[in-house]
Structures are given as structure tokens and as C-alpha cells.
Amino acid sequence: MEFSDEGLVNCYNEDGNLYQSGTFSVTDYDPNGEWRKGLLVTKSILWPYEINSNGNIPGEYEIVYLTADKMTLVYPDGGAYDGLGSWGEATYWHFCSNSDIEGMAIGYGKTATKDWTWDYDGEHTVWGNMGYCGGDGSKVGTNHEGQWWGVVNEAEFEGQTQHSNTGALNGDESPNAYFTLSNEGTITRHAGDGSVLKSGTFEFESISGNEWKVANLNTTAGTILWPFEINSSGNMPETFEVVYLTGNKMCLVYPDGGAFDGLGNWGEATYWHFKAK
């Protein structure tokens, strides 16, 4: 289903064919509400039926969770909102989205900023090389598909200084290092001690209907963490493919020498795994 700024909602089946259209509104919105953030008023959502109700379509749903990439709706039995806490039956809906690139990466509001750091978990790699495999890019972000080699922790970066443009560590391999994206279009790379290593500008170029990536990230060179293409004597790309993005995870890929037209040929590529700080 798609929601538009004009207050319209369209529902599509698995083949991408439109099967229902309608209008929607959000009322009583309070982002700090303890139980609900507001009410979604519409007759047009996926599988809009109250459970055990002979097909009742409520037309009004409580928004109990809402981010740029997740939404949870709840409807109490028969619309008995005054029964909250009594454990009467209710119906729930869990939805996800990957279309709001800026919302997931930066947040909302003119002064919004968001920090991204290494996705260290002690087991999975965060930077390294892979085959430029093609296919479903989200599997690179979630399953490390196509991976050949990579570093798992801060200490392992110490043996990779040949990939740096200085031949040395810069402090941005630390688990405390991060880069900041702002709604003003600025990006700033910080070392683990908080000092600024490089600042510049960025923009997301959203890509629709592409299995491999959801966006391109265009930046000033050297403004993401450890911004070096592997085996390139310190080359710092300015364009990265965003193959996976949620409000909490980001995976970037850059093919050898920027040969984006080689997708699927399994040439060498560099990857970066980040998480929201």
C-alpha cells in the first residue's frame, strides 16, 4: 500500500496491480503518546479486517508504533477503546517500508541529524571485499551475501593500513567513531574521541523498482567511516550504492574502480556495514 501527501492510499496485490484506492487521515497525533501515537482513519489498508468479526472493516486504527520504516496498528474488539488494559481481544497489523530514504537515514525536521557507527557485534564483518554479485541487495546487508573477506573488530583494522590514504589508522575504526548526517545536507566524520576528521556534503538519490539497491549516496570524498576502497591505495569514493537501509542499519557497496555496470559479474567490490548510533 502507498500513502501520498494528498491524503490518498492505494493498495496493490503481489503482482503490483492496483486493487483498491481510498483516502486516509491521521487524527489525534501525539508522538509522545504512551499507548498510541494517533488514529489512522481509512478503509484501505492491507487485509483490513478485524479478527473474529465476520469481516468487519474498522476504518479507524490506533497507531501504536511509527517510524520511517515500521508501523503497527491495533483495533480493539468492537472498537472498545475504553477497555484498554483489560486484556480484551484486539487485532494487530505490522507493516514495514523502505521508501522513506531520508527519514530512515536522517530523521525528520529541519534540524534533524543522525549518527551512524560501525555495526560491530563481535561476529560479523563491517568492512571488506565481496563479489559484485547482483541479485537482492538486501541480502548483502542482512546475510553478508557475496562476501569474500572482512574485518570483525577494531583491532583487525590495524593490519589494513595499506588501504588507507595515509598508510596509518585515523581513529575512525573505533567502535565509538561515527559519521553524522544532517537534514541540511552536511556529513561529518568523527574519530572515536569525537574529533572531526572530515566534513562535507551529501545527498541521497532514491532508486525505485531496483532489486539491488534502494539509493545512491553521493558524498564529499572521505566523509564516511574508513572511506577507502579496498586494494586501491587509499581511493575514497564519492558515490556508494545503498543496498540495504532501515532506521537502524545501513549497508553500502562500491565496485572496483566505480564499475557499476559490472553488477552481476562478481568483480571485486568493497562493503561497509553501519548501524544507528
N, C-alpha and C positions, 0 to 999 in steps of 0.2 A: 504494500500500500504506500502511496505517496501523498504527503501533505504539502500544500502550497501556501505561499504568503497571501493568496487571495481567499483563503478560507475554504478551499476545495480539497477533497480527498478522493483518490482513485484507487481501486483495488484490482489487482491483476492475478491471474491464475499462474500455475507453474510454467506455462508456455509463454508467459508475458502478454497474454491477451486481456484487455480490459473487460471486466465482467460487472463492475458496479461503480457508480460515482455518487458523490453526495457532498454535503457541506459539513464543516466542523467549527467548533469554537472551544476555547478554554476559559472557564469561569472560576472565580474564587481562587485565583492563583496566588500561592504563598510558598516560595521556595524553601522557607524555613519551617513549614508545617511538619509537625511530628509524625502524624499518620499519613496525611495526603498533602500533595502539593497543589492540587486543584482538581477540577472536574473536566473531563473530555466529553463534549456533547456532540454526538454523531450517531448515525445509523450505519455507518460504513467503516467497519474495521474487519480484519480477517477473522473468520469464524466468530461472529458477533453474538453468539447465543449464551444466555445464562444456562448453566448446567441444571438438569432435573427440572425443567420448566416448560416442557413441551414446545421448545423453540422460541421462547421469549427473547426478543432483541431489546436490551435495556435502553439504548440511545443515550445513556449517560454513564460514565465510568470514572471511578476515582483513580487519579494518577498518584500512585504511592511511591514511585521511583522514576526519575527522569534525568538523563544525562545526554550528551551529544550522541551516544551510541546505544543507549539502553532505555527502555520504557516498560514499566509494569503497571497494569490496570487491574482494578478489583471492583467487583459488584456484589453487594450482599444479597442474600436470598430475598426476593421480592422488593428490593430497593430499601430494605430496613436499615438505613444508615444509623439510626438511633440505637441499634443493637451492638455497636462497636464494643468489643471486649467481652461479649457474652458467648463467643465461640460458636455462633450460629453459622450455617453453611454460607460460603461465598464462592464466587467464580473468579479465577485469575487468568491473566494473559501476559506472557513475556515476549517482548519484541526486541529486535536489535537492528542497527542501521550502520552503514559505513559511508554514507553520502555527505555528512557534515564534516569535511576535512578540517576546516579552520576551527570548528567547535571542539573537535577531539584533540587537535594539536595545540591550541592556544587557550581556549575558553571563550568567554563572552564579555562584551563591554569594551568601550574604547580604551580602557586602561588595563585590560586583561593581559596577563603573562602566564607562562607555564614553563617549568623547568623539566628537562629530560636528562637522565643519567644512565649509566650502564645497567643492563639487565643481568647483573651478576646474581647467580643463585647457587654457585659452588659446583655446578654440574655441566651446564650448557655453555657453549662458546658465545662470545659477544662481538668478536671481530675476527675476520679470517678470509679464506678464499673458498670459492664454490664453483661448480659448473653453471654456466649461464643457461639454465635448464629450460626455462619457459614453463608453460602449464599454469597451474593455480598458484599464484604468487603468495597467497596467504599461508600455504604450506611451508614456505621458506620461513615465514615469521613464527609459525606455531610448531612445526616439526623439524625445522632446520633442513628441509629437503634440498638436495643438491650439494650439501656441504662436503668439502674436502678436508679442511683443517681450520683450526682456530684457537684463540686464547680463551681460557676459562676464568682467569682471575688477574688481579693487578700485577702480581709477581711475574706472570708469564709474558707481560709486555716488555719486561727488561731484556729479553732475548730477541726483541723485534725492532731494535733501534735502527737497523738498516733500512727500514721502511719509512722512517721519519725524514723530514727535510733538513733536520739539524744533526741527524745521527745520534740523537740523545732523547731521553724521556723529557716530557714537557709538564708533567703533573696532571695531565688530563686522563691518565689511565687509572687514576684513583677512584674508588667507589664513591667518594664524595665529590668528584668532578661532575660538572653539568653544563648544559647549554640552555639558554633562555630564549624563548620565542615570545614576541610581543605582538599585540594587535596593531601596533604602529609599523609593523614590518621590519623590526630590528631583531637581530640574532647576536647573542654574546656567548662566547666560550669561556668557561671558568675552570681553573685548576682546582685540585682538591682542597686547597687552602682558601678558596674563594677569589683569588686574584684573577683579573681579566687577562686572557691570553690573546683574544682577537674579537673584534666586533665588526658587524656589517649589516647587510640587509638580506631578506629572503622573501620568497613568495611560493605559494603552492599553486600548481597548475592541475586542477582536478581532471581526472580521466574517467569517463563513464563507459560502461559496456566493455571493459578490458579485463580479461581473466587474470593477467599477470600483475597489473599494478592498479592502484586507486588514484595515484597522483604522481607528479614530478615535483621534487623540492629543488628550487633554484636558489642558490646562496652565494654570498661572498666566499671565496675560497678560504678554507682554514677556520671555519666558524662552528663546525660540529666537533664532537669529541674524537680525538685521534683521527683526523680528517684525511688520512693518507690512503691512496690506492695501494694495494699490496703489490710488491715486486715492481715498483715504478720509480724508485729512487726519490720518493717523497712527493710525488704528484698529489695535489689537492684538488679534487673535482669541484665543479661548481653546480653540477646537476646530478641529483640522485633520484632513483626510482623508489617510490614509496610502495612497497609490495604488500605491506600489512600495517594497518593503523586502527587502534581503538583509543579510548580515552586513557588507557594505561600502558599500551605497548606500541612501539614503532619499529619497523624493520626497513632498512634502506639497502639498496643494491646499486653497484656501479660496475659495468662491464669493462674488461680490459681495453684501455685506451679510449673509452667512451663509445665503443662499437655497439650501440643499441640495436642496430639492425641485425646483429648476430644472435638474437634471442632464440633459444632452442638448439643452438649448435654446440653447447657445452664448452664454449671457450671459458677462460678464467674470468671470474668476477669477484669483487670484494663485497662483503656484507657487514652491516652494523646492526646490533640489537640493543634497543634502548627501552627504558621504562619511565613512566612519570615519576618525578622525584617527590 
